[in-house]
Amino acid sequence: MDEVFELADVVADSELEGLFVWLLRLVGLLAILGGLALWLLTDVSLLVPLALLVGGITLLVVPGLLLEFAELFG
């Protein structure tokens, strides 16, 4: 877990944290759209689209929070 905080601290110090956060949010949005498309348009089990939806929501929320925590405590 310390490595994750160290990586977040390096990204926060590089002045590219805004770009990094928005890039991960874009990937999260694409994962959500892909999960919805799989769920609505195919006959796969619910596990794969649900995993994409949860992963996408996580990518939308966590990167910004992680960088805020790194700035507060680092």
C-alpha positions, 0 to 999 in steps of 0.5 A: 500500500505504501507503494501506491501512496508513493506513486501518487505522491510522485504524480502529484509532484510532477504537476501532471496530476490533473491530466493523470486524474482525467485520463483515469476518469476517461478510462473509467467512463469507457469501462462503464459504457462497455459494461452497459453495452455488454449487459444490454446487447449480449448474452454474457453472464452478469459477472463481466458487465458488473465487474466493468461497471464497478471497476469503472466507477472506482476509476472515476472516484478513487484517483482524485481522492488518492491525490487529495490524500497524498497532498494532505498527508504527504 
